[in-house]
Amino acid sequence: MTACALDTYEAHFSAETHVRDIIASWSYETRDYTLWTLPDPERLRAMTDMLQNAKDRIWIEVYILSEKSIIAELVSARERGVDVRVILERNVYGMPYMNNTVFQTLHDADIPIVWANNGFFTFTHAKFILIDSVFIISTGNLSASTFSKNREFLIVSKNEADLAILASVFQADFERKKIFPESSVLVFSPTDARTKILAFLDATDTSLDMSMQSLTDPEILERLRFLAEKWVQIRICLAENSETEAFLLSGIGSWTNIAVGTSKSPYIHAKALVSDATDIFVGSMNFTTNALDNNREVGVIFQSDRETSALIRDSLHEDCGL
């Protein structure tokens, strides 16, 4: 697995990729992944413990950073000599000044922090953390509501190959350099997310379970219709918001073999799929055109045991009654 620079992202977008070639290239070798489910305040304590025990590195690339206990641990880590670096989105949608205070706080603590590059990406909506030899890929931001109110999923791992690729992406984004990361399991917008997610859907044979904040991309919706027509049983649990109302008015809930539900509490901020009860996608990207094609987003696709996948599948029943 390597990462190499591209002159432009558009060069990659214009290349034609056959989804079956992508599927054939996926390597489902055993990976030591742990799936966390939220809301759960204990997970916040677990994360702050990891930050408190960091010895060498804490690198964070995130859309929103507002959880006070995490901010305090970053300042403390910097004071004890840990390499703390942060990439933060400057133009949070609808709240353009939301990250200004924490940016100044961390800057004043002598923590290297940069605004994300809006010249490369519409939004840096990625949510990943590198803590020494551990990485975390999250559907949620580093905010209080992530741990206390939202349905979220996090992947925690020490896989060295994945860690190296994530580190190369962080370094490139921190230095505002373009990069095309290559991985059999990691998923990146704007480079390969659309291709890999469509391939993931195409590989589904019997069932597809989805916990998703926003689902509006026309190509994804068309692929779901195709799967339903070939008798794949589809369950979709969505956030209760105005986007979902428009989505439901499109009539997808009336399609054969598709069950759709919404949840207000917990708020569905997750972006997770389970295909055929074993293959899992977890990432920062909603299934919107902007998220797949224009943002910086990070996710992971892997094969799990049924006990792990059940944590996501069962949430659809708990949250949306599906």
C-alpha positions as CSV (number, residue, x, y, z in Angstrom):
1,M,0.0,0.0,0.0
2,T,1.5,3.3,-1.0
3,A,0.5,6.9,-1.3
4,C,1.6,9.1,-4.2
5,A,1.0,12.7,-5.2
6,L,-1.3,13.7,-8.0
7,D,-1.0,16.9,-10.0
8,T,-4.8,17.3,-9.9
9,Y,-7.7,15.4,-8.4
10,E,-9.5,15.9,-11.7
11,A,-7.1,13.5,-13.4
12,H,-8.2,10.8,-11.1
13,F,-11.9,11.6,-11.5
14,S,-11.7,11.3,-15.3
15,A,-10.2,7.8,-15.2
16,E,-12.7,5.1,-15.7
17,T,-12.7,2.3,-13.1
18,H,-14.7,-0.9,-13.3
19,V,-16.3,-1.7,-9.9
20,R,-15.6,-5.5,-10.3
21,D,-11.9,-4.7,-10.6
22,I,-12.1,-2.7,-7.4
23,I,-13.9,-5.6,-5.6
24,A,-11.3,-8.0,-6.8
25,S,-8.5,-5.8,-5.4
26,W,-9.9,-5.6,-1.9
27,S,-7.9,-7.6,0.6
28,Y,-10.0,-8.9,3.4
29,E,-7.0,-10.0,5.5
30,T,-7.6,-10.2,9.2
31,R,-7.4,-6.7,10.8
32,D,-7.5,-5.9,14.4
33,Y,-10.4,-3.4,14.3
34,T,-12.6,-2.5,17.3
35,L,-16.0,-0.9,16.7
36,W,-17.2,1.6,19.2
37,T,-20.9,2.6,19.3
38,L,-22.2,5.9,20.6
39,P,-23.9,7.6,22.4
40,D,-21.9,6.4,25.3
41,P,-20.1,8.7,27.8
42,E,-17.7,5.9,28.6
43,R,-16.3,6.2,25.1
44,L,-15.4,9.8,25.8
45,R,-13.6,8.7,28.9
46,A,-11.8,6.0,27.0
47,M,-10.7,8.6,24.4
48,T,-9.5,11.1,26.9
49,D,-7.5,8.3,28.6
50,M,-5.8,7.6,25.3
51,L,-4.9,11.2,24.9
52,Q,-3.7,11.4,28.5
53,N,-1.4,8.5,27.9
54,A,0.0,9.6,24.6
55,K,3.7,9.7,24.5
56,D,4.8,10.7,21.0
57,R,2.0,11.9,18.7
58,I,-1.6,13.2,18.6
59,W,-2.6,14.2,15.1
60,I,-6.3,15.2,14.6
61,E,-8.1,16.1,11.4
62,V,-11.7,17.0,12.2
63,Y,-14.7,19.1,11.1
64,I,-15.7,20.3,14.5
65,L,-13.7,20.3,17.8
66,S,-15.6,21.6,20.8
67,E,-15.5,18.9,23.6
68,K,-13.8,20.7,26.5
69,S,-12.2,17.6,28.0
70,I,-10.5,16.7,24.7
71,I,-9.3,20.2,24.2
72,A,-7.8,20.2,27.8
73,E,-6.0,16.9,27.1
74,L,-4.5,18.3,23.9
75,V,-3.1,21.3,25.8
76,S,-1.8,19.0,28.5
77,A,-0.1,16.7,26.0
78,R,1.6,19.6,24.3
79,E,2.9,20.8,27.7
80,R,4.5,17.4,28.3
81,G,6.2,17.4,24.9
82,V,3.8,15.3,22.7
83,D,3.7,16.2,19.0
84,V,0.2,17.6,18.9
85,R,-1.1,18.9,15.5
86,V,-4.6,19.8,14.4
87,I,-6.4,20.4,11.1
88,L,-9.7,22.1,11.6
89,E,-12.5,23.2,9.2
90,R,-12.8,27.0,9.1
91,N,-16.2,27.2,7.3
92,V,-18.5,24.9,9.2
93,Y,-21.8,24.8,7.2
94,G,-24.2,27.3,8.7
95,M,-21.8,28.1,11.6
96,P,-18.8,29.7,9.9
97,Y,-17.2,30.9,13.2
98,M,-17.8,27.8,15.3
99,N,-14.2,26.7,15.4
100,N,-12.6,30.1,15.9
101,T,-12.4,29.9,19.7
102,V,-10.8,26.5,19.9
103,F,-8.4,27.4,17.1
104,Q,-7.2,30.4,19.2
105,T,-7.0,28.3,22.4
106,L,-4.8,25.7,20.8
107,H,-2.7,28.3,18.9
108,D,-2.1,30.1,22.3
109,A,-1.0,26.8,23.8
110,D,1.7,26.6,21.1
111,I,0.0,23.7,19.3
112,P,0.5,23.7,15.5
113,I,-3.0,24.1,14.2
114,V,-4.0,25.0,10.6
115,W,-7.3,25.7,8.9
116,A,-8.3,23.1,6.3
117,N,-7.6,23.9,2.7
118,N,-10.9,25.1,1.1
119,G,-9.1,25.5,-2.2
120,F,-8.7,21.7,-2.4
121,F,-12.0,20.7,-0.7
122,T,-15.4,22.3,-0.2
123,F,-15.2,21.1,3.4
124,T,-12.7,19.1,5.3
125,H,-15.3,16.8,6.9
126,A,-12.9,14.0,7.8
127,K,-12.8,12.8,11.4
128,F,-9.7,10.8,12.2
129,I,-7.1,10.8,15.0
130,L,-3.7,9.3,15.3
131,I,-2.5,8.7,18.9
132,D,1.0,7.1,18.9
133,S,0.4,3.7,17.2
134,V,-3.4,3.8,17.3
135,F,-5.8,5.4,14.8
136,I,-9.5,6.3,15.2
137,I,-11.8,6.8,12.2
138,S,-15.1,8.3,13.3
139,T,-18.5,9.2,11.9
140,G,-18.8,11.9,14.6
141,N,-17.0,15.1,15.4
142,L,-15.1,15.8,18.7
143,S,-18.1,17.5,20.3
144,A,-20.2,16.8,23.4
145,S,-23.2,15.7,21.4
146,T,-21.2,13.1,19.6
147,F,-20.7,11.2,22.8
148,S,-24.0,12.1,24.6
149,K,-26.7,12.4,22.0
150,N,-25.8,11.1,18.6
151,R,-25.8,7.6,17.0
152,E,-22.1,7.3,15.9
153,F,-19.7,4.6,15.1
154,L,-15.9,4.6,15.5
155,I,-13.2,2.3,14.3
156,V,-10.1,1.9,16.6
157,S,-7.1,0.0,15.4
158,K,-3.3,-0.4,15.5
159,N,-3.0,-1.7,11.9
160,E,0.4,-0.4,10.8
161,A,-0.4,-0.2,7.1
162,D,-3.6,1.8,7.6
163,L,-1.8,4.0,10.2
164,A,1.0,4.8,7.7
165,I,-1.5,5.8,5.0
166,L,-3.6,8.0,7.4
167,A,-0.4,9.7,8.5
168,S,0.6,10.4,4.9
169,V,-2.8,11.9,4.3
170,F,-2.7,14.0,7.4
171,Q,0.8,15.3,6.6
172,A,-0.2,16.2,3.0
173,D,-3.4,18.0,4.2
174,F,-1.5,19.8,7.0
175,E,1.1,21.0,4.4
176,R,-1.7,21.7,1.8
177,K,-0.2,19.2,-0.7
178,K,-2.3,17.1,-3.0
179,I,-2.2,13.3,-2.4
180,F,-3.8,10.2,-3.9
181,P,-3.8,7.6,-1.1
182,E,-4.0,4.0,-2.2
183,S,-5.5,1.4,0.1
184,S,-7.5,-1.8,-0.1
185,V,-9.6,-0.9,2.8
186,L,-9.4,2.8,3.5
187,V,-11.8,5.1,1.6
188,F,-11.1,8.7,0.8
189,S,-13.1,11.6,-0.7
190,P,-12.6,13.1,-3.2
191,T,-10.3,10.5,-4.7
192,D,-12.0,7.0,-4.5
193,A,-15.0,7.2,-2.2
194,R,-17.7,7.1,-5.0
195,T,-16.0,4.2,-6.8
196,K,-15.5,2.1,-3.7
197,I,-18.9,2.7,-2.2
198,L,-20.7,1.9,-5.4
199,A,-18.5,-1.3,-5.7
200,F,-19.5,-2.1,-2.1
201,L,-23.1,-1.8,-2.9
202,D,-22.8,-3.8,-6.1
203,A,-21.2,-6.7,-4.2
204,T,-24.3,-7.0,-2.0
205,D,-26.2,-10.2,-2.5
206,T,-28.9,-10.6,0.2
207,S,-29.1,-7.7,2.7
208,L,-28.0,-4.1,3.2
209,D,-28.4,-2.1,6.4
210,M,-27.7,1.6,6.5
211,S,-27.5,4.1,9.3
212,M,-27.0,7.5,7.6
213,Q,-27.5,11.2,8.4
214,S,-28.0,12.3,4.8
215,L,-28.8,10.3,1.7
216,T,-29.4,12.4,-1.5
217,D,-26.8,11.4,-4.1
218,P,-28.7,10.4,-7.3
219,E,-26.2,7.7,-8.3
220,I,-26.4,6.1,-4.8
221,L,-30.2,6.2,-4.9
222,E,-30.3,4.6,-8.3
223,R,-28.0,1.8,-7.1
224,L,-30.3,1.2,-4.1
225,R,-33.3,0.9,-6.5
226,F,-31.3,-1.6,-8.6
227,L,-30.5,-3.7,-5.5
228,A,-34.1,-3.7,-4.3
229,E,-35.2,-4.9,-7.8
230,K,-32.9,-7.8,-7.5
231,W,-34.4,-8.7,-4.1
232,V,-31.8,-7.4,-1.8
233,Q,-33.5,-6.6,1.5
234,I,-32.6,-3.0,2.4
235,R,-33.1,-1.2,5.7
236,I,-32.3,2.5,6.0
237,C,-32.3,4.4,9.3
238,L,-32.1,8.2,8.8
239,A,-31.8,11.4,10.8
240,E,-35.1,13.2,11.3
241,N,-34.4,16.5,9.5
242,S,-35.6,18.5,6.5
243,E,-33.3,16.6,4.1
244,T,-34.9,13.4,5.2
245,E,-38.4,14.8,4.7
246,A,-37.5,15.6,1.1
247,F,-36.0,12.2,0.7
248,L,-39.1,10.4,1.9
249,L,-41.2,12.5,-0.4
250,S,-39.3,11.0,-3.3
251,G,-41.1,7.7,-2.6
252,I,-38.2,5.5,-1.9
253,G,-40.0,4.1,1.2
254,S,-42.6,2.6,-1.1
255,W,-40.1,0.6,-3.1
256,T,-40.3,-3.1,-2.8
257,N,-37.7,-4.6,-0.4
258,I,-36.8,-1.2,1.1
259,A,-37.8,-0.3,4.7
260,V,-37.1,3.3,5.8
261,G,-37.3,4.8,9.3
262,T,-36.2,8.0,11.0
263,S,-35.0,8.9,14.5
264,K,-34.9,12.1,16.5
265,S,-33.3,10.6,19.6
266,P,-30.6,9.4,19.2
267,Y,-29.9,11.8,16.4
268,I,-28.6,9.7,13.4
269,H,-25.2,11.3,12.7
270,A,-23.7,7.9,11.7
271,K,-22.5,7.0,8.2
272,A,-22.4,3.2,8.3
273,L,-23.3,0.2,6.1
274,V,-23.5,-3.5,6.6
275,S,-23.7,-5.7,3.5
276,D,-24.7,-9.3,3.8
277,A,-24.4,-9.2,7.6
278,T,-20.5,-9.2,7.5
279,D,-19.0,-6.5,5.3
280,I,-18.9,-3.1,7.0
281,F,-18.4,0.5,5.8
282,V,-17.8,3.2,8.5
283,G,-16.8,6.8,7.6
284,S,-17.2,10.5,7.8
285,M,-19.0,10.9,4.5
286,N,-22.7,11.3,4.1
287,F,-24.1,9.8,0.8
288,T,-24.4,13.2,-0.8
289,T,-22.7,14.4,-4.0
290,N,-20.7,17.0,-2.2
291,A,-19.4,14.5,0.4
292,L,-18.4,11.9,-2.2
293,D,-16.9,14.2,-4.8
294,N,-15.7,17.5,-3.2
295,N,-14.9,17.1,0.5
296,R,-12.0,15.6,2.3
297,E,-13.6,12.6,3.9
298,V,-12.2,9.3,5.4
299,G,-13.8,5.9,5.9
300,V,-12.9,2.2,6.0
301,I,-14.4,-1.0,4.5
302,F,-13.7,-4.3,6.1
303,Q,-15.1,-7.7,6.7
304,S,-16.2,-8.6,10.3
305,D,-17.8,-11.4,12.3
306,R,-21.6,-11.3,12.7
307,E,-21.3,-10.2,16.3
308,T,-19.5,-7.0,15.3
309,S,-21.8,-6.2,12.4
310,A,-24.8,-6.8,14.7
311,L,-23.8,-3.7,16.7
312,I,-24.7,-1.6,13.6
313,R,-27.6,-3.8,12.4
314,D,-29.3,-3.9,15.8
315,S,-29.1,-0.1,16.1
316,L,-31.5,0.2,13.1
317,H,-34.1,-1.6,15.2
318,E,-33.3,0.4,18.3
319,D,-33.3,3.8,16.6
320,C,-35.8,3.5,13.8
321,G,-37.9,0.4,14.6
322,L,-36.7,-1.5,11.5
